[in-house]
Amino acid sequence: MVEIKSNCRYVCVELGKNVSLNAVIEGIDEKHVISWLHNGREITRGEEFIGEDGLSEHIFLRGGTNGVFTLEITNAQFLDKGTYSIKVYEQGHDNSLFEITQKDVMLLEVDSYSDDMDMRLEGALVSDSEEYGV
């Protein structure tokens, strides 16, 4: 039985930085095809990029070793933000694909980062810890 073991997680990456999206899938074999989706639209099927313009220039697939599949985003841009899902198909004898399972694995936020944000964050942490007596 094929099962996507990864839970959905929220990740915020700084604009221009790299991020890896991992999914662990148990029970797959050579008759299965893995597909990555971005905001509900397929961007890969197997090792082929089929999706959105501009994404394939900075997205790379690593996959299958011990059931771990990775989508690597280099130089993250605002268009990369959104929900990433992984879908598993079973390939029939006539090469048709039948969806077995799909699961959201990451909610990605891309944000510009500045020293001002860092200072506001540090201030919030100090006031929170003072409020709770930590």
N, C-alpha and C positions, 0 to 999 in steps of 0.2 A: 504494500500500500504506500502510495506517495504522500508525503506530508511535508509542508513547509513549517519548519520548527522555529524560525525567527519571529520575534515579536516586533511590532511596529515601534519605532523610537523617533523622537524629535531631535534634530541636529541643526545647529546654527553654524554656518561657516562664513568666514570673512570673504568679501568680494576679492576674487583673484587667487584665493587659496585652493588647495586640493582637498577632496573628501572621498572616502570609499564607502560604498553601500554594500553590505554583505547580507546574504541570505543562505541559511542552511536548509538543505532539502534532503530528506531521507527517502530511500526506496526507488530512486531513479536508475534507469539503465539506458542502453543505446537506443531504445525505441521512444524515448522521451525527448522533447524539445523545450528548452527554457526560453522564456521571453520576458524582457523588462518593459515596464510601462511607466510613463511619466504623465501624471494627471489624467489617467485613464486611457491614454493613447499608447499603442505599442511603439517602442523606439528600437527594439531589437527582436529578432526571432532567430534562435540559434546563435550563430556568430555573425549574423548579417544585421546591419543598421537599416531600419526601414522607416524611421520616424522623422521627427521634426528637423527642419533645416537649421543648421548651425550647431546642433548638439553633437553630431558625429565627429566634429572637429576637435572636441576636447573631452570626449567620453570614450573610455576603453573598457573592454570586457576581459575579465580574468575568470577562469571558471572551471568548475567541476571537480577540483581536487578534493577528495574526501567529502563530497557533497556540499562544498562551500562555493558559492557563486558570488562574484564581486563585480560591481559596476564602479569604475573609478572616474571621477570628474576632476579634471585639471583646470586650473584657472576659472573657478566657479564664477558664473555670471548671474544676473538677476533672472534671466530666463530659465535658469536651472531650478529655481525654487518650486516647491510643490510636493505632491505625493508620489512616491516611487513604489511600485508594486512588482511582484514577480508572479509569472503565470507558468504553469506546467501543462504541456500538451502531450498526448500520446499520438504517435504517428501510425496511421493504418497502413495496410499492405499497398494501397493505392496512393500512398504519400499524403492522404488527407490528414488533417490535424483535428483531434478531439480534445477540448479543454478538460483537464482533470481537476485542477485546483488553482486558486489565485489568492494572493494575500498582500496587503499593504505592508511594506517593511520599513519605510522611512518617510517622515515629513521633514523636508529640507527647507530651511530658511537661509537666504543669502542676504547678508547685511554689510553695509560699509561700516568700518570700525574706525574710531578715532580716539585720541587721548581723552577728549571730553567725555566720551561714553565710559571709559575706564574710570575716570574720576567720579562720575555720577554713580557708577556701580559700587565703587569703594565706599562712597558716602552712604549709600543705601545699606550696605552691609554693616557699617559701623553703627548707624542709627538702629538697625534691627537688633544687633547684639546688645546695644545699650538698653533697648526697650525690654528685652527678655533677660537681662542680667547675665549675659554670657561673658 
